[in-house]
Amino acid sequence: MPRLLEILNSAGEFLQKKGSPSPRLDAEVLLANILDMQRIELYANYDRPLDKRELDLYRQAIARRGKLEPVAYIVGHKEFFSRDFVVTSDVLIPRPDTEIIVEKVLGYLKSFNIDAPEILDLCTGSGVLAITLKLEVPNSRVVGTDICEKALKIAKINATKLDANVDFILGDLYGDLDRQFDVIVANPPYIKASEMDTLEPNVRLFEPKLALDGGSDGLDYYKRIIKESSRYLKQAGALFLEIGDDQAAKVAEIGEEAGIFAPAMVVKDLASKNRGIFLKRLK
Ligand SMILES: C[S@@+](CC[C@H](N)C(=O)[O-])C[C@H]1O[C@@H](n2cnc3c(N)ncnc32)[C@H](O)[C@@H]1O
């Protein structure tokens, strides 16, 4: 019977040939998932034989990764803000970069002493922003919206799994909402339509187009979210938007044109790239 180290080595070599940027890591994560182990436990089990069922499952997983399907879709989950979220191909895989939006919102609520905020997460997808904010700010009341029913189903599964009381509503951005919020967050689709074909294959071939395509200039969603926010944001409320690295100036300009916000503040991520825009409502 083949043993764990041998299997890992050959899976790693296979994934390298197929163009995975992290072949050994992928091989380990996929095997640990099937054996229900932490990755680190593999190292103490190099001599462990794999039975037929485990081998079959592993071969299927490695074949999928060989076609560049993201590991998160194969294992069915992804960590965000130290919590484990279910993901399927109906939702964008949450990115670590998006965590900066949560941190900025938490900092904002603290500095303005807002203890029981009403929070709206537009384009919620797997629900990571809505659920994380609800769990980090237990007195908050949080709503998440998405236009994709299948994505909302995953968001609801995550809310139940993580015990977060969030209202998920199907709708086109603000949809039928008829109330105002202290904070609105959104990580909307923001890739230019013309750049969709140039995305890495793991994104282009597997992640939902609806979660990526931001229209001809990539700004369609920002224009709508900012323009329509005056109806849904309280007088002193704040809007936190994730953006692409090259979109800060344009989104700040859209904010200025709305005429109700203080000058936009750009949020940088850990790699010092522009990652978000913060707009504070003044009137
Ligand atoms: C970039 S993903 C963000 C998912 C999640 N918030 C995150 O940060 O990982 C964008 C999401 O917007 C949703 N979406 C696209 N068009 C929408 C619309 N008009 N109204 C509401 N949601 C929309 C997609 O279904 C997708 O789930």
The ligand as an SDF file (V2000), in Angstrom:
LIG
                    3D

 27 29  0  0  0  0  0  0  0  0999 V2000
  -16.6100   40.3930   -5.3320 C   0  0  0  0  0  0  0  0  0  0  0  0
  -17.9360   39.3760   -4.7510 S   0  0  0  0  0  0  0  0  0  0  0  0
  -17.8040   39.7670   -3.0330 C   0  0  0  0  0  0  0  0  0  0  0  0
  -18.2360   38.6750   -2.1000 C   0  0  0  0  0  0  0  0  0  0  0  0
  -17.9160   38.9380   -0.6370 C   0  0  0  0  0  0  0  0  0  0  0  0
  -18.5000   40.1710   -0.1720 N   0  0  0  0  0  0  0  0  0  0  0  0
  -16.4240   38.9410   -0.3910 C   0  0  0  0  0  0  0  0  0  0  0  0
  -15.9030   40.0070   -0.0830 O   0  0  0  0  0  0  0  0  0  0  0  0
  -15.7840   37.8990   -0.4940 O   0  0  0  0  0  0  0  0  0  0  0  0
  -19.3060   40.2880   -5.3510 C   0  0  0  0  0  0  0  0  0  0  0  0
  -20.6960   39.7430   -5.0780 C   0  0  0  0  0  0  0  0  0  0  0  0
  -21.6170   40.6840   -5.6480 O   0  0  0  0  0  0  0  0  0  0  0  0
  -22.7600   39.9920   -6.0730 C   0  0  0  0  0  0  0  0  0  0  0  0
  -23.4970   40.8710   -7.0020 N   0  0  0  0  0  0  0  0  0  0  0  0
  -23.2750   41.0800   -8.3190 C   0  0  0  0  0  0  0  0  0  0  0  0
  -24.1660   41.9720   -8.7980 N   0  0  0  0  0  0  0  0  0  0  0  0
  -24.9530   42.3510   -7.7720 C   0  0  0  0  0  0  0  0  0  0  0  0
  -26.0600   43.2530   -7.6450 C   0  0  0  0  0  0  0  0  0  0  0  0
  -26.5020   43.9680   -8.6810 N   0  0  0  0  0  0  0  0  0  0  0  0
  -26.6510   43.3770   -6.4400 N   0  0  0  0  0  0  0  0  0  0  0  0
  -26.1950   42.6540   -5.3710 C   0  0  0  0  0  0  0  0  0  0  0  0
  -25.1600   41.7800   -5.4290 N   0  0  0  0  0  0  0  0  0  0  0  0
  -24.5370   41.6470   -6.6170 C   0  0  0  0  0  0  0  0  0  0  0  0
  -22.2150   38.7190   -6.6600 C   0  0  0  0  0  0  0  0  0  0  0  0
  -23.2200   37.7380   -6.7150 O   0  0  0  0  0  0  0  0  0  0  0  0
  -21.0660   38.4100   -5.6710 C   0  0  0  0  0  0  0  0  0  0  0  0
  -21.5210   37.5480   -4.6670 O   0  0  0  0  0  0  0  0  0  0  0  0
  1  2  1  0
  2  3  1  0
  2 10  1  0
  3  4  1  0
  4  5  1  0
  5  6  1  0
  5  7  1  0
  7  8  2  0
  7  9  1  0
 10 11  1  0
 11 12  1  0
 11 26  1  0
 12 13  1  0
 13 14  1  0
 13 24  1  0
 14 15  1  0
 14 23  1  0
 15 16  2  0
 16 17  1  0
 17 18  1  0
 17 23  2  0
 18 19  1  0
 18 20  2  0
 20 21  1  0
 21 22  2  0
 22 23  1  0
 24 25  1  0
 24 26  1  0
 26 27  1  0
M  CHG  2   2   1   9  -1
M  END
$$$$
